[in-house]
Each structure stands twice: as structure tokens, then as C-alpha cells.
Amino acid sequence: MGQNRGMTEATFLGTALPLIQAPRASAQDARLAIAVGEAGALGSLPAAMLDAAALERELRLLHASGRPYNVNFFVHTPPAPDPAREARWRTALAPYYAELGLQAPPPGAGASRRPFSHEAAEVLEAFRPAFVSFHFGLPAPELLARVKRMGSRVLSSATTVREALWLQANGADAVIAQGLEAGGHRGHFLDKDPALQAGTATLLPQVVRPSRFRSSPRAASRTRRACARRWPRAPARCRPERHSCSVTRPTPRRCIARRWRTFRRRRR
């Protein structure tokens, strides 16, 4: 939360609990987000598979709850149709459909996910949700500006430190650190090489380092004090930019352990 220094997670979210429900397109509607809000956390509505009419219907239900909520969109570039590639996949999967006695769906029958658009922004403007989150980066500047003018706070997911820094520099109010455990649900948009992506326990401390996302001055001072205790004769090593464990190089095992210990101390 680079632009919200000194705030706790619950204060930032406006909820009793510092928890955000992950949106699941095609698996939920507004009812789950409302139930999460009633339990004290921030509910999320997945909107990537909703047209304007369906989005408005779901937002009316959420708005009537009187609780803050998050609306999630994709900002991907839809893939171009490739009949040859589709035919290869269907040929490869045909034996499995036959083994299970299933009828293969017709070409193009899969669910589509729409990228965030001006049409969706127009629907949002009538409700002004507290949070709008994005997957695969951020929308075009003019669309992002519309969201900001609503007074909504912007969240987006990052799978690497480079993506987190890009989101911070381009207008995100908070970054969701998404580790390798997310599998095929990872929203990578800059670093697509899996070798550059780390697990959550490694990625999260890197993202919240004081030199990167300064979550609060208190957390930064605690980290510097812990470093100074470890290396009392080498205070220069306690400056984040000179730390021996660089986030731009492959992470040694000793550095992962050191970052995790520091992270746990900061959370106490």
C-alpha cells in the first residue's frame, strides 16, 4: 500500500477484518460477496463474465447491503481465434471425452471473459464501489482515470516484484502479491517466465520491503533495527538499497529464510 502509509489493513478496507474474498468468475454471484461482507471482510464480485445488464443487476444487490465491496475485472487482450490450434486441442482431448462418455462441446462454446471497457465503467459510475480490482495489470489510462474519479480504490495482482513496482508506478492503491501456488490463476502480465516467479512466502516480503512498498514508517524502522542487531558493525548493510539479498537476482536459500524471519517479526 505505497500510497497509504501508516494505515492498517482493516482501516484501508473499511472492514472489521483485514480479509478480501477472492473473486471466482462463473462460480459465484453477489450473494457470496454479501455474505462475506456480513461476516466482517471485504466481499468481491467477479465481473469479467458479466454483460452490462448482469453487472448492473449484481451491483444493485451489493449496493443495497450497505457494506463496502470490491468489483473485479480482467484487463487482458483477448486471444485471436486460431482454428488450427483449436483443432489440435480437440484432437488431443478426444480420447478422454470418449473414455468418459462425454460429448465434446462445439468449437467456440467456452465461456468468454471480457476485458474492462467504457461500457462497464459507465455501469460502475452509478454505484461507485469502494474498490475495483484488476487481473493482468491495469486498464488503459483513460479507463483508470474514470475509476479514480469515482473515488474507488484500485487493486491489482502482481506475480513478481517487477510487476508490483509497475503497478505502484501506474496508479494502483494496493498490490495483491500472488505467489506461484495460484497455478493457472496467476495474473502475470510482465514476467511470464515461471522461473522468475516465487511462492507467496518469498514474494510477499520482497513486495513489502520498505525500499519498495513502504507499508508504514513503523514497519520500516522495525526492519532497520532488526538488520542493525544482526550486523552491528556494518550499518551500511541495513540500508534496503544495499541489502545483500537483491530482489533482482536469483534468490539464495539463506536470503529467503532471512526475509521470512524479518516478515514474521514485522507481523507480530
N, C-alpha and C positions, 0 to 999 in steps of 0.2 A: 504494500500500500504506500507507494512512494510519495503520493500527494496527500496523505492523511496521517502525518506523523503525530505520535502521542495518543492515537485513538486505539481503543481496544476493538477486537473483532466484533463483539456484540454491539458496541456503540456504532461502529461503522455500518453494520447491517440493520440496526434498529430493531433487533430481536432480543428475546430473553436468553437465547442460546447462541453461541458462535458457530452455527452449523448452516450449511447450504445444501439443500437437497439437489442431487444431480438430476438434470432433465433427461428423460428417456423417450425419444421420439417413437411413436407408434405403440408404446407400452403404457402410456398414462394420459390423463387429461387434467383439467383444472381441479378435479376432486382430490387428487393426491397432493397437489400444491397447497390446497386449502387445509387439508388435514395436517400437513407439516407445519403450516403457519399457526394452527391452533395448538400444536404441541410446543411452540416456542421457537422454532427455527425458521429459516427463510425457504419458502416453497418456490419451485421453479416450474415454469410451463414450457415444454418443448414446442417451438413454433415452426420448425423447418418443414414440416409436412402439412401445415395448415394453410388453406387459402384465406383470402381476406375475410370472407363471411364466417368461416370457422374460427379464425383468430379473434374476431370481434365477439363472437358468442362466448368463447372461453374467458376472454378478458372481462366480460361483464360479470361472470360468476366470481372471478378472483377479486375484482374491484369491490363487489358487494360484501366481501368478507371483512373489509376494513383493515386488513393487515398488509404490511409490505410484501412484495413478491418480486420474483425475477422472471424475465421472459428471455428465452434462449433462441438464437438464430445461427444458421451457418452462413459463412461468407466465402464459400468455396467457388471455384469456377466449374460449372457442370461439365462432365466429360462429353466429348463429341461422340455421337453414335458410331460404332465400328462393327458392322455386320459380320466381318470375317472373324474378329476376336470373339464375338458373341457365339458364333457357330463352333469355335474351338472349345469354349467353355461348356457348351451344351453337349458336345460330343464326349468330353471328358466326364461329365456328370451323368450321362445316360445310364451306365451300368448301375449306379446307385439308385436312381429312380426305379429301374426295373427290379432290382433286388428287394426294394421296399414296397413294390406295387403301387408306386405313386405316378401320377400324371404330370409330366413336365409342364411348367407354365408357358404360355405363349411368349414369344420374344417381346421385350419391352413392357412386360407386365409387372416388373418390380416397382416397389414404392420409390417415389422421387422426393428429393429434398431440395427445396427452393433456397437459393441464396437470398439474403436480406435485400429488400428493394424499397423504392419510394412508396409503393403501394402498402407494404407492411408498415412503414414509418408513419404513413397517414393514419392507419388504424391505431397505432400506438399513441399518437398525439392526443387522441380523445380520452385516453386513460392515464397517461403519464406514469408508467410503472416506476417504482423506486430503483429497480436495477434492470439493465439489459445486458445480457452476456452473449458472447460470440465464440464460435468454434472455427478454427483455421484462420486466426488473425483478427483483423478489424475491417469494417466496411470502408468504402471509398470516403474520402474526407468530407464530401458534401452530405453523405448519409450519416456519418458520425456526428457532424455538426448538428443535424436535426435531432439526433438522440440527446446530445448535450443540452440543446435548447429546451428540451422537455424537463430538464432537471434530473434526469435519470443518471445513476452512476453506472459506469461501463466496466464490465469484467470480460476477461478473455483468457484462454488457456495457453500455456507455454510448455513445451516438452524439453526445452534446453534453456540455458542461461541466455544465449544469444536471442532467442525468441522473447524471453522475458524482458530483456533490455529494449528490444524493438517495440514491444507493447507499451512499456513505460514512456518511451520517447514519442510515441504516436498517439497518446491520449487515453490509455487505459487507466482507470482509477484503482484497480486491483488486478493482480495476476493469479490465475489458478495454476499452481505447479502440478503438472500431470506427468507422473512417472511411467516408466516402462511397463509397470504392472497393468496399465489400462489396455494393453494389447492393441487390437484393431480399432479401438475407440480413441486412440491418441489423435489430438488435433494438431499434428505438426504442419507447419507451413513454410518454414525457412530451412530447417535441418531435417532432411528426410532420410538420412543415413542412420539406421538403427544403432550403429556403433557409437554415434555421438550422443545417444540418449541414455539416461541413467534411471535407476529406481528412485522412488519418491524419497527414501531416507537420505539419498545422496543429493538429489536435485533441490529439495526444499531448503536445506541450509545454504546452498550456493545462491539461491534466488533471494533470500532474505539477508544476506550479508550486508553490514552497514554501508559498505562501499558500493553496493548495488541498489537494493531496495531498503531504504532506511525506515524500518517499521516504527521505531521510536528512539529518541535520544537515550532513554534509559537502557534499552536493549543494546545499543551501540556501546555505551560505557561499560556495561557488564562484560561484553565480549572483549573489549580492550583490557579490562582488568584481569580477566581470565588468561589472556595471552601474556600479559606482563608477569603474572605469577609463574607462568611456565618458563618464560625466558627473561628473568630479571636483569640479566646483563646485556640483553640485546633488545632494547625498546624499539629500535627501528623495525624489527620483525613484526611488531604488533600494529604497524600501520597496515590497513587492509590492502592497499595497493602494492605493498611489498611482501605480502604473506608468501611463504614458500610453497603453499599449495595453490597453484594457479588454476582458475577455472577454465582457462583456455587451452590447457594441455591435458593429456590423459591423466586420470586421477589415480595416484598411487593408493594402495590399501591403507597406509598409515594416515594419509590425508582424509580419507573417507571416515576413518574412526575418529580423527581429531574433530572434524566438522560435526559429526554426530554427537560427540560429547559436548561441544560448545552449544549445539542446538538444544540439547536436553537441559543444560544449565539455564539457558535463556527462558525456557518454558516453565521453570519452577516458580 
